[in-house]
Amino acid sequence: AATEYILEMKKLMRRALDRYHEHNKEYPKKILVYRDGVGEGQFKEVRTYEISEIQKACQEVGQDVLHKPYTPG
């Protein structure tokens, strides 16, 4: 069975963060992700990968836009 990673998670999250910023003039203080389609046996592995990619997108925002660390809850 194939692992159900969202391979472009970092790119998708960066786009979502930038769109949020366009509409709200700030970046979110918290990020909540609902995830479906991952089997119980793969959940931990997929979660670890995808959270890491989300954190990388936040690091990019911090470096590129805010010029300070961006670590939402």
CHARMM internal coordinates of N, CA and C (Angstrom, degrees):
IC EDIT
DIST 1 N 1 CA 1.4559
DIST 1 CA 1 C 1.5266
ANGL 1 N 1 CA 1 C 109.61
DIST 1 C 2 N 1.2870
ANGL 1 CA 1 C 2 N 116.37
DIHE 1 N 1 CA 1 C 2 N 141.37
DIST 2 N 2 CA 1.4656
ANGL 1 C 2 N 2 CA 121.79
DIHE 1 CA 1 C 2 N 2 CA -179.81
DIST 2 CA 2 C 1.5234
ANGL 2 N 2 CA 2 C 110.36
DIHE 1 C 2 N 2 CA 2 C -76.68
DIST 2 C 3 N 1.3090
ANGL 2 CA 2 C 3 N 115.28
DIHE 2 N 2 CA 2 C 3 N 146.82
DIST 3 N 3 CA 1.4595
ANGL 2 C 3 N 3 CA 120.21
DIHE 2 CA 2 C 3 N 3 CA 174.71
DIST 3 CA 3 C 1.5204
ANGL 3 N 3 CA 3 C 108.49
DIHE 2 C 3 N 3 CA 3 C -78.95
DIST 3 C 4 N 1.3161
ANGL 3 CA 3 C 4 N 116.66
DIHE 3 N 3 CA 3 C 4 N 138.45
DIST 4 N 4 CA 1.4588
ANGL 3 C 4 N 4 CA 121.98
DIHE 3 CA 3 C 4 N 4 CA -172.48
DIST 4 CA 4 C 1.5288
ANGL 4 N 4 CA 4 C 113.27
DIHE 3 C 4 N 4 CA 4 C -95.76
DIST 4 C 5 N 1.3260
ANGL 4 CA 4 C 5 N 116.28
DIHE 4 N 4 CA 4 C 5 N 52.93
DIST 5 N 5 CA 1.4622
ANGL 4 C 5 N 5 CA 120.69
DIHE 4 CA 4 C 5 N 5 CA 176.64
DIST 5 CA 5 C 1.5253
ANGL 5 N 5 CA 5 C 110.92
DIHE 4 C 5 N 5 CA 5 C -72.86
DIST 5 C 6 N 1.3183
ANGL 5 CA 5 C 6 N 116.71
DIHE 5 N 5 CA 5 C 6 N 148.89
DIST 6 N 6 CA 1.4559
ANGL 5 C 6 N 6 CA 121.07
DIHE 5 CA 5 C 6 N 6 CA 165.29
DIST 6 CA 6 C 1.5273
ANGL 6 N 6 CA 6 C 104.09
DIHE 5 C 6 N 6 CA 6 C -93.12
DIST 6 C 7 N 1.3272
ANGL 6 CA 6 C 7 N 116.58
DIHE 6 N 6 CA 6 C 7 N 98.59
DIST 7 N 7 CA 1.4556
ANGL 6 C 7 N 7 CA 121.47
DIHE 6 CA 6 C 7 N 7 CA -170.70
DIST 7 CA 7 C 1.5203
ANGL 7 N 7 CA 7 C 112.97
DIHE 6 C 7 N 7 CA 7 C -65.70
DIST 7 C 8 N 1.3065
ANGL 7 CA 7 C 8 N 117.86
DIHE 7 N 7 CA 7 C 8 N -28.93
DIST 8 N 8 CA 1.4631
ANGL 7 C 8 N 8 CA 120.31
DIHE 7 CA 7 C 8 N 8 CA -179.48
DIST 8 CA 8 C 1.5276
ANGL 8 N 8 CA 8 C 111.57
DIHE 7 C 8 N 8 CA 8 C -101.98
DIST 8 C 9 N 1.3171
ANGL 8 CA 8 C 9 N 116.80
DIHE 8 N 8 CA 8 C 9 N 33.10
DIST 9 N 9 CA 1.4642
ANGL 8 C 9 N 9 CA 121.19
DIHE 8 CA 8 C 9 N 9 CA -176.66
DIST 9 CA 9 C 1.5259
ANGL 9 N 9 CA 9 C 111.81
DIHE 8 C 9 N 9 CA 9 C -57.36
DIST 9 C 10 N 1.3251
ANGL 9 CA 9 C 10 N 117.79
DIHE 9 N 9 CA 9 C 10 N -43.84
DIST 10 N 10 CA 1.4693
ANGL 9 C 10 N 10 CA 119.60
DIHE 9 CA 9 C 10 N 10 CA -178.17
DIST 10 CA 10 C 1.5224
ANGL 10 N 10 CA 10 C 110.66
DIHE 9 C 10 N 10 CA 10 C -61.86
DIST 10 C 11 N 1.3126
ANGL 10 CA 10 C 11 N 116.90
DIHE 10 N 10 CA 10 C 11 N -46.80
DIST 11 N 11 CA 1.4638
ANGL 10 C 11 N 11 CA 121.57
DIHE 10 CA 10 C 11 N 11 CA -179.61
DIST 11 CA 11 C 1.5329
ANGL 11 N 11 CA 11 C 111.03
DIHE 10 C 11 N 11 CA 11 C -63.59
DIST 11 C 12 N 1.3237
ANGL 11 CA 11 C 12 N 116.78
DIHE 11 N 11 CA 11 C 12 N -43.39
DIST 12 N 12 CA 1.4605
ANGL 11 C 12 N 12 CA 120.83
DIHE 11 CA 11 C 12 N 12 CA -179.90
DIST 12 CA 12 C 1.5218
ANGL 12 N 12 CA 12 C 111.65
DIHE 11 C 12 N 12 CA 12 C -66.46
DIST 12 C 13 N 1.3232
ANGL 12 CA 12 C 13 N 117.24
DIHE 12 N 12 CA 12 C 13 N -40.44
DIST 13 N 13 CA 1.4612
ANGL 12 C 13 N 13 CA 120.82
DIHE 12 CA 12 C 13 N 13 CA 179.81
DIST 13 CA 13 C 1.5264
ANGL 13 N 13 CA 13 C 110.24
DIHE 12 C 13 N 13 CA 13 C -68.34
DIST 13 C 14 N 1.3192
ANGL 13 CA 13 C 14 N 117.72
DIHE 13 N 13 CA 13 C 14 N -40.12
DIST 14 N 14 CA 1.4720
ANGL 13 C 14 N 14 CA 120.24
DIHE 13 CA 13 C 14 N 14 CA 178.19
DIST 14 CA 14 C 1.5286
ANGL 14 N 14 CA 14 C 109.64
DIHE 13 C 14 N 14 CA 14 C -61.03
DIST 14 C 15 N 1.3143
ANGL 14 CA 14 C 15 N 116.40
DIHE 14 N 14 CA 14 C 15 N -43.57
DIST 15 N 15 CA 1.4632
ANGL 14 C 15 N 15 CA 120.12
DIHE 14 CA 14 C 15 N 15 CA 179.26
DIST 15 CA 15 C 1.5275
ANGL 15 N 15 CA 15 C 110.33
DIHE 14 C 15 N 15 CA 15 C -62.59
DIST 15 C 16 N 1.3248
ANGL 15 CA 15 C 16 N 116.70
DIHE 15 N 15 CA 15 C 16 N -42.80
DIST 16 N 16 CA 1.4747
ANGL 15 C 16 N 16 CA 120.71
DIHE 15 CA 15 C 16 N 16 CA 179.73
DIST 16 CA 16 C 1.5318
ANGL 16 N 16 CA 16 C 110.61
DIHE 15 C 16 N 16 CA 16 C -64.80
DIST 16 C 17 N 1.3277
ANGL 16 CA 16 C 17 N 117.57
DIHE 16 N 16 CA 16 C 17 N -40.97
DIST 17 N 17 CA 1.4596
ANGL 16 C 17 N 17 CA 121.17
DIHE 16 CA 16 C 17 N 17 CA 179.12
DIST 17 CA 17 C 1.5278
ANGL 17 N 17 CA 17 C 110.83
DIHE 16 C 17 N 17 CA 17 C -64.22
DIST 17 C 18 N 1.3174
ANGL 17 CA 17 C 18 N 116.35
DIHE 17 N 17 CA 17 C 18 N -43.31
DIST 18 N 18 CA 1.4666
ANGL 17 C 18 N 18 CA 119.68
DIHE 17 CA 17 C 18 N 18 CA -179.78
DIST 18 CA 18 C 1.5281
ANGL 18 N 18 CA 18 C 111.26
DIHE 17 C 18 N 18 CA 18 C -65.98
DIST 18 C 19 N 1.3229
ANGL 18 CA 18 C 19 N 117.79
DIHE 18 N 18 CA 18 C 19 N -38.40
DIST 19 N 19 CA 1.4633
ANGL 18 C 19 N 19 CA 120.76
DIHE 18 CA 18 C 19 N 19 CA 177.15
DIST 19 CA 19 C 1.5236
ANGL 19 N 19 CA 19 C 110.83
DIHE 18 C 19 N 19 CA 19 C -66.23
DIST 19 C 20 N 1.3165
ANGL 19 CA 19 C 20 N 116.44
DIHE 19 N 19 CA 19 C 20 N -41.44
DIST 20 N 20 CA 1.4714
ANGL 19 C 20 N 20 CA 120.09
DIHE 19 CA 19 C 20 N 20 CA 176.13
DIST 20 CA 20 C 1.5301
ANGL 20 N 20 CA 20 C 109.48
DIHE 19 C 20 N 20 CA 20 C -57.15
DIST 20 C 21 N 1.3160
ANGL 20 CA 20 C 21 N 115.36
DIHE 20 N 20 CA 20 C 21 N -45.13
DIST 21 N 21 CA 1.4598
ANGL 20 C 21 N 21 CA 121.19
DIHE 20 CA 20 C 21 N 21 CA -179.51
DIST 21 CA 21 C 1.5283
ANGL 21 N 21 CA 21 C 111.76
DIHE 20 C 21 N 21 CA 21 C -62.15
DIST 21 C 22 N 1.3296
ANGL 21 CA 21 C 22 N 116.90
DIHE 21 N 21 CA 21 C 22 N -41.04
DIST 22 N 22 CA 1.4706
ANGL 21 C 22 N 22 CA 121.01
DIHE 21 CA 21 C 22 N 22 CA 178.51
DIST 22 CA 22 C 1.5313
ANGL 22 N 22 CA 22 C 111.26
DIHE 21 C 22 N 22 CA 22 C -58.13
DIST 22 C 23 N 1.3201
ANGL 22 CA 22 C 23 N 116.34
DIHE 22 N 22 CA 22 C 23 N -40.25
DIST 23 N 23 CA 1.4610
ANGL 22 C 23 N 23 CA 121.33
DIHE 22 CA 22 C 23 N 23 CA -175.62
DIST 23 CA 23 C 1.5230
ANGL 23 N 23 CA 23 C 113.78
DIHE 22 C 23 N 23 CA 23 C -85.02
DIST 23 C 24 N 1.3282
ANGL 23 CA 23 C 24 N 116.72
DIHE 23 N 23 CA 23 C 24 N -29.91
DIST 24 N 24 CA 1.4708
ANGL 23 C 24 N 24 CA 120.79
DIHE 23 CA 23 C 24 N 24 CA -172.40
DIST 24 CA 24 C 1.5228
ANGL 24 N 24 CA 24 C 113.93
DIHE 23 C 24 N 24 CA 24 C -113.71
DIST 24 C 25 N 1.3158
ANGL 24 CA 24 C 25 N 117.30
DIHE 24 N 24 CA 24 C 25 N -4.42
DIST 25 N 25 CA 1.4725
ANGL 24 C 25 N 25 CA 122.39
DIHE 24 CA 24 C 25 N 25 CA 179.74
DIST 25 CA 25 C 1.5286
ANGL 25 N 25 CA 25 C 113.39
DIHE 24 C 25 N 25 CA 25 C 60.69
DIST 25 C 26 N 1.2971
ANGL 25 CA 25 C 26 N 116.36
DIHE 25 N 25 CA 25 C 26 N 19.31
DIST 26 N 26 CA 1.4611
ANGL 25 C 26 N 26 CA 122.94
DIHE 25 CA 25 C 26 N 26 CA 173.73
DIST 26 CA 26 C 1.5254
ANGL 26 N 26 CA 26 C 107.93
DIHE 25 C 26 N 26 CA 26 C -158.71
DIST 26 C 27 N 1.3152
ANGL 26 CA 26 C 27 N 116.08
DIHE 26 N 26 CA 26 C 27 N 166.17
DIST 27 N 27 CA 1.4627
ANGL 26 C 27 N 27 CA 120.45
DIHE 26 CA 26 C 27 N 27 CA 176.35
DIST 27 CA 27 C 1.5236
ANGL 27 N 27 CA 27 C 108.52
DIHE 26 C 27 N 27 CA 27 C -94.17
DIST 27 C 28 N 1.3324
ANGL 27 CA 27 C 28 N 117.81
DIHE 27 N 27 CA 27 C 28 N 153.86
DIST 28 N 28 CA 1.4616
ANGL 27 C 28 N 28 CA 119.63
DIHE 27 CA 27 C 28 N 28 CA -177.15
DIST 28 CA 28 C 1.5309
ANGL 28 N 28 CA 28 C 112.28
DIHE 27 C 28 N 28 CA 28 C -63.74
DIST 28 C 29 N 1.3150
ANGL 28 CA 28 C 29 N 114.81
DIHE 28 N 28 CA 28 C 29 N 147.23
DIST 29 N 29 CA 1.4641
ANGL 28 C 29 N 29 CA 120.70
DIHE 28 CA 28 C 29 N 29 CA 177.86
DIST 29 CA 29 C 1.5280
ANGL 29 N 29 CA 29 C 110.87
DIHE 28 C 29 N 29 CA 29 C -83.39
DIST 29 C 30 N 1.3294
ANGL 29 CA 29 C 30 N 115.53
DIHE 29 N 29 CA 29 C 30 N -23.66
DIST 30 N 30 CA 1.4676
ANGL 29 C 30 N 30 CA 121.37
DIHE 29 CA 29 C 30 N 30 CA 177.55
DIST 30 CA 30 C 1.5185
ANGL 30 N 30 CA 30 C 108.58
DIHE 29 C 30 N 30 CA 30 C -139.15
DIST 30 C 31 N 1.3264
ANGL 30 CA 30 C 31 N 115.77
DIHE 30 N 30 CA 30 C 31 N 150.58
DIST 31 N 31 CA 1.4602
ANGL 30 C 31 N 31 CA 122.23
DIHE 30 CA 30 C 31 N 31 CA 176.96
DIST 31 CA 31 C 1.5210
ANGL 31 N 31 CA 31 C 107.51
DIHE 30 C 31 N 31 CA 31 C -124.07
DIST 31 C 32 N 1.3129
ANGL 31 CA 31 C 32 N 115.88
DIHE 31 N 31 CA 31 C 32 N 129.24
DIST 32 N 32 CA 1.4553
ANGL 31 C 32 N 32 CA 122.18
DIHE 31 CA 31 C 32 N 32 CA 177.94
DIST 32 CA 32 C 1.5196
ANGL 32 N 32 CA 32 C 107.81
DIHE 31 C 32 N 32 CA 32 C -122.23
DIST 32 C 33 N 1.3202
ANGL 32 CA 32 C 33 N 116.66
DIHE 32 N 32 CA 32 C 33 N 125.72
DIST 33 N 33 CA 1.4583
ANGL 32 C 33 N 33 CA 121.49
DIHE 32 CA 32 C 33 N 33 CA -178.60
DIST 33 CA 33 C 1.5215
ANGL 33 N 33 CA 33 C 108.70
DIHE 32 C 33 N 33 CA 33 C -119.76
DIST 33 C 34 N 1.3163
ANGL 33 CA 33 C 34 N 115.73
DIHE 33 N 33 CA 33 C 34 N 122.87
DIST 34 N 34 CA 1.4572
ANGL 33 C 34 N 34 CA 121.36
DIHE 33 CA 33 C 34 N 34 CA 171.60
DIST 34 CA 34 C 1.5131
ANGL 34 N 34 CA 34 C 106.89
DIHE 33 C 34 N 34 CA 34 C -94.58
DIST 34 C 35 N 1.3210
ANGL 34 CA 34 C 35 N 116.81
DIHE 34 N 34 CA 34 C 35 N 132.63
DIST 35 N 35 CA 1.4532
ANGL 34 C 35 N 35 CA 120.43
DIHE 34 CA 34 C 35 N 35 CA -174.45
DIST 35 CA 35 C 1.5098
ANGL 35 N 35 CA 35 C 108.98
DIHE 34 C 35 N 35 CA 35 C -129.95
DIST 35 C 36 N 1.3286
ANGL 35 CA 35 C 36 N 116.43
DIHE 35 N 35 CA 35 C 36 N 135.35
DIST 36 N 36 CA 1.4602
ANGL 35 C 36 N 36 CA 122.46
DIHE 35 CA 35 C 36 N 36 CA 178.76
DIST 36 CA 36 C 1.5201
ANGL 36 N 36 CA 36 C 108.05
DIHE 35 C 36 N 36 CA 36 C -132.73
DIST 36 C 37 N 1.3077
ANGL 36 CA 36 C 37 N 116.18
DIHE 36 N 36 CA 36 C 37 N 162.04
DIST 37 N 37 CA 1.4536
ANGL 36 C 37 N 37 CA 120.72
DIHE 36 CA 36 C 37 N 37 CA 173.38
DIST 37 CA 37 C 1.5076
ANGL 37 N 37 CA 37 C 114.98
DIHE 36 C 37 N 37 CA 37 C 88.31
DIST 37 C 38 N 1.3251
ANGL 37 CA 37 C 38 N 117.62
DIHE 37 N 37 CA 37 C 38 N 16.00
DIST 38 N 38 CA 1.4614
ANGL 37 C 38 N 38 CA 121.21
DIHE 37 CA 37 C 38 N 38 CA 178.78
DIST 38 CA 38 C 1.5238
ANGL 38 N 38 CA 38 C 108.03
DIHE 37 C 38 N 38 CA 38 C -115.11
DIST 38 C 39 N 1.3083
ANGL 38 CA 38 C 39 N 116.14
DIHE 38 N 38 CA 38 C 39 N 126.87
DIST 39 N 39 CA 1.4596
ANGL 38 C 39 N 39 CA 120.87
DIHE 38 CA 38 C 39 N 39 CA 178.65
DIST 39 CA 39 C 1.5130
ANGL 39 N 39 CA 39 C 111.44
DIHE 38 C 39 N 39 CA 39 C -69.14
DIST 39 C 40 N 1.3226
ANGL 39 CA 39 C 40 N 116.05
DIHE 39 N 39 CA 39 C 40 N 153.64
DIST 40 N 40 CA 1.4726
ANGL 39 C 40 N 40 CA 121.53
DIHE 39 CA 39 C 40 N 40 CA -179.35
DIST 40 CA 40 C 1.5285
ANGL 40 N 40 CA 40 C 112.00
DIHE 39 C 40 N 40 CA 40 C -53.78
DIST 40 C 41 N 1.3156
ANGL 40 CA 40 C 41 N 117.32
DIHE 40 N 40 CA 40 C 41 N -38.73
DIST 41 N 41 CA 1.4572
ANGL 40 C 41 N 41 CA 121.19
DIHE 40 CA 40 C 41 N 41 CA -177.54
DIST 41 CA 41 C 1.5221
ANGL 41 N 41 CA 41 C 113.70
DIHE 40 C 41 N 41 CA 41 C -68.64
DIST 41 C 42 N 1.3137
ANGL 41 CA 41 C 42 N 116.88
DIHE 41 N 41 CA 41 C 42 N -21.35
DIST 42 N 42 CA 1.4601
ANGL 41 C 42 N 42 CA 120.62
DIHE 41 CA 41 C 42 N 42 CA -177.51
DIST 42 CA 42 C 1.5258
ANGL 42 N 42 CA 42 C 112.80
DIHE 41 C 42 N 42 CA 42 C -107.94
DIST 42 C 43 N 1.3153
ANGL 42 CA 42 C 43 N 117.74
DIHE 42 N 42 CA 42 C 43 N -5.90
DIST 43 N 43 CA 1.4553
ANGL 42 C 43 N 43 CA 121.15
DIHE 42 CA 42 C 43 N 43 CA -170.84
DIST 43 CA 43 C 1.5255
ANGL 43 N 43 CA 43 C 112.92
DIHE 42 C 43 N 43 CA 43 C -56.40
DIST 43 C 44 N 1.3370
ANGL 43 CA 43 C 44 N 117.28
DIHE 43 N 43 CA 43 C 44 N -49.43
DIST 44 N 44 CA 1.4691
ANGL 43 C 44 N 44 CA 120.34
DIHE 43 CA 43 C 44 N 44 CA -176.36
DIST 44 CA 44 C 1.5280
ANGL 44 N 44 CA 44 C 111.21
DIHE 43 C 44 N 44 CA 44 C -62.19
DIST 44 C 45 N 1.3181
ANGL 44 CA 44 C 45 N 116.43
DIHE 44 N 44 CA 44 C 45 N -44.42
DIST 45 N 45 CA 1.4624
ANGL 44 C 45 N 45 CA 121.67
DIHE 44 CA 44 C 45 N 45 CA -179.53
DIST 45 CA 45 C 1.5366
ANGL 45 N 45 CA 45 C 111.23
DIHE 44 C 45 N 45 CA 45 C -63.56
DIST 45 C 46 N 1.3217
ANGL 45 CA 45 C 46 N 116.83
DIHE 45 N 45 CA 45 C 46 N -45.21
DIST 46 N 46 CA 1.4636
ANGL 45 C 46 N 46 CA 121.80
DIHE 45 CA 45 C 46 N 46 CA 179.55
DIST 46 CA 46 C 1.5311
ANGL 46 N 46 CA 46 C 109.93
DIHE 45 C 46 N 46 CA 46 C -65.67
DIST 46 C 47 N 1.3275
ANGL 46 CA 46 C 47 N 116.58
DIHE 46 N 46 CA 46 C 47 N -43.65
DIST 47 N 47 CA 1.4692
ANGL 46 C 47 N 47 CA 120.73
DIHE 46 CA 46 C 47 N 47 CA 179.52
DIST 47 CA 47 C 1.5292
ANGL 47 N 47 CA 47 C 110.86
DIHE 46 C 47 N 47 CA 47 C -59.44
DIST 47 C 48 N 1.3162
ANGL 47 CA 47 C 48 N 116.94
DIHE 47 N 47 CA 47 C 48 N -45.98
DIST 48 N 48 CA 1.4573
ANGL 47 C 48 N 48 CA 121.40
DIHE 47 CA 47 C 48 N 48 CA -179.73
DIST 48 CA 48 C 1.5286
ANGL 48 N 48 CA 48 C 110.63
DIHE 47 C 48 N 48 CA 48 C -59.16
DIST 48 C 49 N 1.3259
ANGL 48 CA 48 C 49 N 117.01
DIHE 48 N 48 CA 48 C 49 N -47.05
DIST 49 N 49 CA 1.4598
ANGL 48 C 49 N 49 CA 121.60
DIHE 48 CA 48 C 49 N 49 CA -179.69
DIST 49 CA 49 C 1.5318
ANGL 49 N 49 CA 49 C 111.16
DIHE 48 C 49 N 49 CA 49 C -63.74
DIST 49 C 50 N 1.3155
ANGL 49 CA 49 C 50 N 116.84
DIHE 49 N 49 CA 49 C 50 N -50.00
DIST 50 N 50 CA 1.4591
ANGL 49 C 50 N 50 CA 120.36
DIHE 49 CA 49 C 50 N 50 CA -174.13
DIST 50 CA 50 C 1.5290
ANGL 50 N 50 CA 50 C 112.35
DIHE 49 C 50 N 50 CA 50 C -69.01
DIST 50 C 51 N 1.3184
ANGL 50 CA 50 C 51 N 118.31
DIHE 50 N 50 CA 50 C 51 N -37.41
DIST 51 N 51 CA 1.4681
ANGL 50 C 51 N 51 CA 120.09
DIHE 50 CA 50 C 51 N 51 CA 176.73
DIST 51 CA 51 C 1.5271
ANGL 51 N 51 CA 51 C 109.48
DIHE 50 C 51 N 51 CA 51 C -64.89
DIST 51 C 52 N 1.3036
ANGL 51 CA 51 C 52 N 117.37
DIHE 51 N 51 CA 51 C 52 N -39.29
DIST 52 N 52 CA 1.4573
ANGL 51 C 52 N 52 CA 120.92
DIHE 51 CA 51 C 52 N 52 CA 176.98
DIST 52 CA 52 C 1.5307
ANGL 52 N 52 CA 52 C 110.89
DIHE 51 C 52 N 52 CA 52 C -60.18
DIST 52 C 53 N 1.3180
ANGL 52 CA 52 C 53 N 117.42
DIHE 52 N 52 CA 52 C 53 N -41.80
DIST 53 N 53 CA 1.4614
ANGL 52 C 53 N 53 CA 121.79
DIHE 52 CA 52 C 53 N 53 CA 179.33
DIST 53 CA 53 C 1.5336
ANGL 53 N 53 CA 53 C 111.37
DIHE 52 C 53 N 53 CA 53 C -67.81
DIST 53 C 54 N 1.3272
ANGL 53 CA 53 C 54 N 117.10
DIHE 53 N 53 CA 53 C 54 N -37.45
DIST 54 N 54 CA 1.4699
ANGL 53 C 54 N 54 CA 121.10
DIHE 53 CA 53 C 54 N 54 CA 176.32
DIST 54 CA 54 C 1.5274
ANGL 54 N 54 CA 54 C 109.48
DIHE 53 C 54 N 54 CA 54 C -64.24
DIST 54 C 55 N 1.3216
ANGL 54 CA 54 C 55 N 116.56
DIHE 54 N 54 CA 54 C 55 N -42.65
DIST 55 N 55 CA 1.4642
ANGL 54 C 55 N 55 CA 120.46
DIHE 54 CA 54 C 55 N 55 CA 178.41
DIST 55 CA 55 C 1.5297
ANGL 55 N 55 CA 55 C 111.41
DIHE 54 C 55 N 55 CA 55 C -63.00
DIST 55 C 56 N 1.3305
ANGL 55 CA 55 C 56 N 116.97
DIHE 55 N 55 CA 55 C 56 N -36.99
DIST 56 N 56 CA 1.4683
ANGL 55 C 56 N 56 CA 120.54
DIHE 55 CA 55 C 56 N 56 CA 177.38
DIST 56 CA 56 C 1.5251
ANGL 56 N 56 CA 56 C 110.55
DIHE 55 C 56 N 56 CA 56 C -64.94
DIST 56 C 57 N 1.3191
ANGL 56 CA 56 C 57 N 117.54
DIHE 56 N 56 CA 56 C 57 N -39.66
DIST 57 N 57 CA 1.4746
ANGL 56 C 57 N 57 CA 120.95
DIHE 56 CA 56 C 57 N 57 CA 177.34
DIST 57 CA 57 C 1.5236
ANGL 57 N 57 CA 57 C 109.72
DIHE 56 C 57 N 57 CA 57 C -62.55
DIST 57 C 58 N 1.3222
ANGL 57 CA 57 C 58 N 117.13
DIHE 57 N 57 CA 57 C 58 N -41.08
DIST 58 N 58 CA 1.4770
ANGL 57 C 58 N 58 CA 120.76
DIHE 57 CA 57 C 58 N 58 CA 178.51
DIST 58 CA 58 C 1.5202
ANGL 58 N 58 CA 58 C 111.11
DIHE 57 C 58 N 58 CA 58 C -66.17
DIST 58 C 59 N 1.3224
ANGL 58 CA 58 C 59 N 117.03
DIHE 58 N 58 CA 58 C 59 N -38.64
DIST 59 N 59 CA 1.4646
ANGL 58 C 59 N 59 CA 120.63
DIHE 58 CA 58 C 59 N 59 CA 176.79
DIST 59 CA 59 C 1.5256
ANGL 59 N 59 CA 59 C 110.40
DIHE 58 C 59 N 59 CA 59 C -61.70
DIST 59 C 60 N 1.3401
ANGL 59 CA 59 C 60 N 116.47
DIHE 59 N 59 CA 59 C 60 N -41.47
DIST 60 N 60 CA 1.4678
ANGL 59 C 60 N 60 CA 120.81
DIHE 59 CA 59 C 60 N 60 CA 177.37
DIST 60 CA 60 C 1.5231
ANGL 60 N 60 CA 60 C 111.26
DIHE 59 C 60 N 60 CA 60 C -59.39
DIST 60 C 61 N 1.3278
ANGL 60 CA 60 C 61 N 116.73
DIHE 60 N 60 CA 60 C 61 N -45.96
DIST 61 N 61 CA 1.4685
ANGL 60 C 61 N 61 CA 121.04
DIHE 60 CA 60 C 61 N 61 CA 178.70
DIST 61 CA 61 C 1.5323
ANGL 61 N 61 CA 61 C 109.17
DIHE 60 C 61 N 61 CA 61 C -59.14
DIST 61 C 62 N 1.3054
ANGL 61 CA 61 C 62 N 116.52
DIHE 61 N 61 CA 61 C 62 N -45.05
DIST 62 N 62 CA 1.4603
ANGL 61 C 62 N 62 CA 120.57
DIHE 61 CA 61 C 62 N 62 CA 179.63
DIST 62 CA 62 C 1.5157
ANGL 62 N 62 CA 62 C 112.11
DIHE 61 C 62 N 62 CA 62 C -59.83
DIST 62 C 63 N 1.3200
ANGL 62 CA 62 C 63 N 116.69
DIHE 62 N 62 CA 62 C 63 N -44.05
DIST 63 N 63 CA 1.4668
ANGL 62 C 63 N 63 CA 121.03
DIHE 62 CA 62 C 63 N 63 CA -178.26
DIST 63 CA 63 C 1.5264
ANGL 63 N 63 CA 63 C 111.41
DIHE 62 C 63 N 63 CA 63 C -74.52
DIST 63 C 64 N 1.3268
ANGL 63 CA 63 C 64 N 117.35
DIHE 63 N 63 CA 63 C 64 N -48.21
DIST 64 N 64 CA 1.4624
ANGL 63 C 64 N 64 CA 122.11
DIHE 63 CA 63 C 64 N 64 CA -170.83
DIST 64 CA 64 C 1.5288
ANGL 64 N 64 CA 64 C 113.52
DIHE 63 C 64 N 64 CA 64 C -78.74
DIST 64 C 65 N 1.3241
ANGL 64 CA 64 C 65 N 116.93
DIHE 64 N 64 CA 64 C 65 N -35.54
DIST 65 N 65 CA 1.4665
ANGL 64 C 65 N 65 CA 120.46
DIHE 64 CA 64 C 65 N 65 CA -170.05
DIST 65 CA 65 C 1.5235
ANGL 65 N 65 CA 65 C 111.99
DIHE 64 C 65 N 65 CA 65 C -113.29
DIST 65 C 66 N 1.3011
ANGL 65 CA 65 C 66 N 116.98
DIHE 65 N 65 CA 65 C 66 N -53.71
DIST 66 N 66 CA 1.4635
ANGL 65 C 66 N 66 CA 120.99
DIHE 65 CA 65 C 66 N 66 CA -171.93
DIST 66 CA 66 C 1.5241
ANGL 66 N 66 CA 66 C 113.14
DIHE 65 C 66 N 66 CA 66 C -85.01
DIST 66 C 67 N 1.3333
ANGL 66 CA 66 C 67 N 116.75
DIHE 66 N 66 CA 66 C 67 N -24.33
DIST 67 N 67 CA 1.4630
ANGL 66 C 67 N 67 CA 122.38
DIHE 66 CA 66 C 67 N 67 CA -177.29
DIST 67 CA 67 C 1.5369
ANGL 67 N 67 CA 67 C 111.61
DIHE 66 C 67 N 67 CA 67 C 58.41
DIST 67 C 68 N 1.3054
ANGL 67 CA 67 C 68 N 114.35
DIHE 67 N 67 CA 67 C 68 N 33.77
DIST 68 N 68 CA 1.4606
ANGL 67 C 68 N 68 CA 122.25
DIHE 67 CA 67 C 68 N 68 CA 173.89
DIST 68 CA 68 C 1.5294
ANGL 68 N 68 CA 68 C 106.41
DIHE 67 C 68 N 68 CA 68 C -160.50
DIST 68 C 69 N 1.3098
ANGL 68 CA 68 C 69 N 118.62
DIHE 68 N 68 CA 68 C 69 N 161.73
DIST 69 N 69 CA 1.4620
ANGL 68 C 69 N 69 CA 119.54
DIHE 68 CA 68 C 69 N 69 CA -179.30
DIST 69 CA 69 C 1.5244
ANGL 69 N 69 CA 69 C 112.33
DIHE 68 C 69 N 69 CA 69 C -59.45
DIST 69 C 70 N 1.3236
ANGL 69 CA 69 C 70 N 115.37
DIHE 69 N 69 CA 69 C 70 N 138.87
DIST 70 N 70 CA 1.4683
ANGL 69 C 70 N 70 CA 122.03
DIHE 69 CA 69 C 70 N 70 CA 176.48
DIST 70 CA 70 C 1.5212
ANGL 70 N 70 CA 70 C 107.11
DIHE 69 C 70 N 70 CA 70 C -122.98
DIST 70 C 71 N 1.3405
ANGL 70 CA 70 C 71 N 115.23
DIHE 70 N 70 CA 70 C 71 N 107.23
DIST 71 N 71 CA 1.4636
ANGL 70 C 71 N 71 CA 120.48
DIHE 70 CA 70 C 71 N 71 CA -176.28
DIST 71 CA 71 C 1.5266
ANGL 71 N 71 CA 71 C 109.84
DIHE 70 C 71 N 71 CA 71 C -132.33
DIST 71 C 72 N 1.3307
ANGL 71 CA 71 C 72 N 117.02
DIHE 71 N 71 CA 71 C 72 N 76.77
DIST 72 N 72 CA 1.4561
ANGL 71 C 72 N 72 CA 119.78
DIHE 71 CA 71 C 72 N 72 CA 178.89
DIST 72 CA 72 C 1.5211
ANGL 72 N 72 CA 72 C 111.49
DIHE 71 C 72 N 72 CA 72 C -66.54
DIST 72 C 73 N 1.3052
ANGL 72 CA 72 C 73 N 115.85
DIHE 72 N 72 CA 72 C 73 N 157.36
DIST 73 N 73 CA 1.4576
ANGL 72 C 73 N 73 CA 120.95
DIHE 72 CA 72 C 73 N 73 CA 177.75
DIST 73 CA 73 C 1.5069
ANGL 73 N 73 CA 73 C 111.02
DIHE 72 C 73 N 73 CA 73 C -73.69
END
COOR INIT
IC SEED 1 N 1 CA 1 C
IC BUILD
